[in-house]
Amino acid sequence: MPPAPQGQSGLVPEGYVLVPITPTEEQWSGLVRDLMMWLDMYDKTPQGLFQHLRLLGVEPPQWLLDEPEMKGTGVPSKGTRVTLIYRAMIEDFLAAQIEAATHISHLN
């Protein structure tokens, strides 16, 4: 996982990241939007999700493939579905932060 943006105190506990209270466009417009579309569809199985993502031209991230319930054939539990949405929002936020930092470093 990429390093977390630093909070006002400069310290973020290990395994935590600092994210905005109100989701950013990066958080709600990427993978999480594709997950929500999948949840509105008939086939809510992991295979249905993976097929849906690939039809959109999105390769499922490794963390999603590694999720235990995503290796089964049944519909993932509500807790897992919420966790997937949460994780996708954080991953997309961090990716946007890294991209912005990379862009800024190339300008200097």
C-alpha positions as protocol buffer text, in pm:
chain_id: "A"
residue {
  index: 1
  type: MET
  ca { x: 0 y: 0 z: 0 }
}
residue {
  index: 2
  type: PRO
  ca { x: 134 y: 348 z: -84 }
}
residue {
  index: 3
  type: PRO
  ca { x: 232 y: 583 z: 199 }
}
residue {
  index: 4
  type: ALA
  ca { x: -52 y: 775 z: 359 }
}
residue {
  index: 5
  type: PRO
  ca { x: -89 y: 1151 z: 331 }
}
residue {
  index: 6
  type: GLN
  ca { x: 21 y: 1301 z: 663 }
}
residue {
  index: 7
  type: GLY
  ca { x: -234 y: 1453 z: 902 }
}
residue {
  index: 8
  type: GLN
  ca { x: -200 y: 1778 z: 1090 }
}
residue {
  index: 9
  type: SER
  ca { x: 0 y: 1608 z: 1361 }
}
residue {
  index: 10
  type: GLY
  ca { x: 223 y: 1450 z: 1096 }
}
residue {
  index: 11
  type: LEU
  ca { x: 145 y: 1102 z: 1228 }
}
residue {
  index: 12
  type: VAL
  ca { x: -89 y: 843 z: 1081 }
}
residue {
  index: 13
  type: PRO
  ca { x: -92 y: 506 z: 1257 }
}
residue {
  index: 14
  type: GLU
  ca { x: 54 y: 210 z: 1067 }
}
residue {
  index: 15
  type: GLY
  ca { x: -210 y: 54 z: 841 }
}
residue {
  index: 16
  type: TYR
  ca { x: -421 y: 371 z: 830 }
}
residue {
  index: 17
  type: VAL
  ca { x: -458 y: 639 z: 565 }
}
residue {
  index: 18
  type: LEU
  ca { x: -591 y: 992 z: 586 }
}
residue {
  index: 19
  type: VAL
  ca { x: -887 y: 1050 z: 353 }
}
residue {
  index: 20
  type: PRO
  ca { x: -1138 y: 1335 z: 317 }
}
residue {
  index: 21
  type: ILE
  ca { x: -1466 y: 1316 z: 508 }
}
residue {
  index: 22
  type: THR
  ca { x: -1660 y: 1397 z: 192 }
}
residue {
  index: 23
  type: PRO
  ca { x: -1565 y: 1158 z: -90 }
}
residue {
  index: 24
  type: THR
  ca { x: -1375 y: 1311 z: -380 }
}
residue {
  index: 25
  type: GLU
  ca { x: -1460 y: 1252 z: -744 }
}
residue {
  index: 26
  type: GLU
  ca { x: -1168 y: 1007 z: -762 }
}
residue {
  index: 27
  type: GLN
  ca { x: -1327 y: 809 z: -480 }
}
residue {
  index: 28
  type: TRP
  ca { x: -1674 y: 773 z: -629 }
}
residue {
  index: 29
  type: SER
  ca { x: -1605 y: 771 z: -1001 }
}
residue {
  index: 30
  type: GLY
  ca { x: -1363 y: 480 z: -1043 }
}
residue {
  index: 31
  type: LEU
  ca { x: -1382 y: 116 z: -943 }
}
residue {
  index: 32
  type: VAL
  ca { x: -1647 y: 184 z: -679 }
}
residue {
  index: 33
  type: ARG
  ca { x: -1883 y: 311 z: -949 }
}
residue {
  index: 34
  type: ASP
  ca { x: -1826 y: -12 z: -1143 }
}
residue {
  index: 35
  type: LEU
  ca { x: -1895 y: -211 z: -824 }
}
residue {
  index: 36
  type: MET
  ca { x: -2221 y: -25 z: -769 }
}
residue {
  index: 37
  type: MET
  ca { x: -2325 y: -93 z: -1129 }
}
residue {
  index: 38
  type: TRP
  ca { x: -2252 y: -464 z: -1072 }
}
residue {
  index: 39
  type: LEU
  ca { x: -2466 y: -462 z: -756 }
}
residue {
  index: 40
  type: ASP
  ca { x: -2755 y: -324 z: -961 }
}
residue {
  index: 41
  type: MET
  ca { x: -2728 y: -616 z: -1205 }
}
residue {
  index: 42
  type: TYR
  ca { x: -2878 y: -962 z: -1183 }
}
residue {
  index: 43
  type: ASP
  ca { x: -2557 y: -1166 z: -1148 }
}
residue {
  index: 44
  type: LYS
  ca { x: -2411 y: -1060 z: -813 }
}
residue {
  index: 45
  type: THR
  ca { x: -2159 y: -1346 z: -798 }
}
residue {
  index: 46
  type: PRO
  ca { x: -1783 y: -1287 z: -807 }
}
residue {
  index: 47
  type: GLN
  ca { x: -1774 y: -1432 z: -1158 }
}
residue {
  index: 48
  type: GLY
  ca { x: -2044 y: -1185 z: -1261 }
}
residue {
  index: 49
  type: LEU
  ca { x: -1837 y: -898 z: -1120 }
}
residue {
  index: 50
  type: PHE
  ca { x: -1516 y: -1008 z: -1289 }
}
residue {
  index: 51
  type: GLN
  ca { x: -1697 y: -1048 z: -1622 }
}
residue {
  index: 52
  type: HIS
  ca { x: -1863 y: -707 z: -1578 }
}
residue {
  index: 53
  type: LEU
  ca { x: -1529 y: -537 z: -1504 }
}
residue {
  index: 54
  type: ARG
  ca { x: -1356 y: -699 z: -1799 }
}
residue {
  index: 55
  type: LEU
  ca { x: -1640 y: -598 z: -2033 }
}
residue {
  index: 56
  type: LEU
  ca { x: -1577 y: -241 z: -1913 }
}
residue {
  index: 57
  type: GLY
  ca { x: -1207 y: -282 z: -1990 }
}
residue {
  index: 58
  type: VAL
  ca { x: -1109 y: -290 z: -1622 }
}
residue {
  index: 59
  type: GLU
  ca { x: -883 y: -567 z: -1495 }
}
residue {
  index: 60
  type: PRO
  ca { x: -988 y: -664 z: -1140 }
}
residue {
  index: 61
  type: PRO
  ca { x: -721 y: -551 z: -892 }
}
residue {
  index: 62
  type: GLN
  ca { x: -529 y: -820 z: -707 }
}
residue {
  index: 63
  type: TRP
  ca { x: -673 y: -723 z: -367 }
}
residue {
  index: 64
  type: LEU
  ca { x: -1021 y: -792 z: -510 }
}
residue {
  index: 65
  type: LEU
  ca { x: -919 y: -1127 z: -655 }
}
residue {
  index: 66
  type: ASP
  ca { x: -758 y: -1221 z: -320 }
}
residue {
  index: 67
  type: GLU
  ca { x: -1071 y: -1148 z: -113 }
}
residue {
  index: 68
  type: PRO
  ca { x: -1181 y: -1490 z: 21 }
}
residue {
  index: 69
  type: GLU
  ca { x: -1550 y: -1455 z: -66 }
}
residue {
  index: 70
  type: MET
  ca { x: -1459 y: -1348 z: -420 }
}
residue {
  index: 71
  type: LYS
  ca { x: -1313 y: -1694 z: -480 }
}
residue {
  index: 72
  type: GLY
  ca { x: -1649 y: -1863 z: -426 }
}
residue {
  index: 73
  type: THR
  ca { x: -1953 y: -1903 z: -650 }
}
residue {
  index: 74
  type: GLY
  ca { x: -2220 y: -1752 z: -426 }
}
residue {
  index: 75
  type: VAL
  ca { x: -2324 y: -1392 z: -372 }
}
residue {
  index: 76
  type: PRO
  ca { x: -2076 y: -1224 z: -135 }
}
residue {
  index: 77
  type: SER
  ca { x: -2212 y: -1125 z: 206 }
}
residue {
  index: 78
  type: LYS
  ca { x: -2331 y: -770 z: 273 }
}
residue {
  index: 79
  type: GLY
  ca { x: -2025 y: -713 z: 490 }
}
residue {
  index: 80
  type: THR
  ca { x: -1792 y: -816 z: 210 }
}
residue {
  index: 81
  type: ARG
  ca { x: -1976 y: -600 z: -43 }
}
residue {
  index: 82
  type: VAL
  ca { x: -1945 y: -297 z: 187 }
}
residue {
  index: 83
  type: THR
  ca { x: -1577 y: -375 z: 244 }
}
residue {
  index: 84
  type: LEU
  ca { x: -1517 y: -392 z: -132 }
}
residue {
  index: 85
  type: ILE
  ca { x: -1677 y: -51 z: -180 }
}
residue {
  index: 86
  type: TYR
  ca { x: -1476 y: 98 z: 109 }
}
residue {
  index: 87
  type: ARG
  ca { x: -1150 y: -50 z: -17 }
}
residue {
  index: 88
  type: ALA
  ca { x: -1214 y: 63 z: -376 }
}
residue {
  index: 89
  type: MET
  ca { x: -1276 y: 419 z: -258 }
}
residue {
  index: 90
  type: ILE
  ca { x: -954 y: 426 z: -57 }
}
residue {
  index: 91
  type: GLU
  ca { x: -745 y: 264 z: -332 }
}
residue {
  index: 92
  type: ASP
  ca { x: -874 y: 509 z: -594 }
}
residue {
  index: 93
  type: PHE
  ca { x: -808 y: 805 z: -361 }
}
residue {
  index: 94
  type: LEU
  ca { x: -452 y: 690 z: -294 }
}
residue {
  index: 95
  type: ALA
  ca { x: -388 y: 630 z: -664 }
}
residue {
  index: 96
  type: ALA
  ca { x: -507 y: 986 z: -741 }
}
residue {
  index: 97
  type: GLN
  ca { x: -279 y: 1126 z: -467 }
}
residue {
  index: 98
  type: ILE
  ca { x: 22 y: 938 z: -607 }
}
residue {
  index: 99
  type: GLU
  ca { x: -60 y: 1052 z: -960 }
}
residue {
  index: 100
  type: ALA
  ca { x: -87 y: 1415 z: -845 }
}
residue {
  index: 101
  type: ALA
  ca { x: 242 y: 1393 z: -654 }
}
residue {
  index: 102
  type: THR
  ca { x: 413 y: 1236 z: -956 }
}
residue {
  index: 103
  type: HIS
  ca { x: 277 y: 1511 z: -1181 }
}
residue {
  index: 104
  type: ILE
  ca { x: 401 y: 1782 z: -944 }
}
residue {
  index: 105
  type: SER
  ca { x: 747 y: 1624 z: -918 }
}
residue {
  index: 106
  type: HIS
  ca { x: 774 y: 1619 z: -1298 }
}
residue {
  index: 107
  type: LEU
  ca { x: 696 y: 1993 z: -1307 }
}
residue {
  index: 108
  type: ASN
  ca { x: 984 y: 2077 z: -1074 }
}
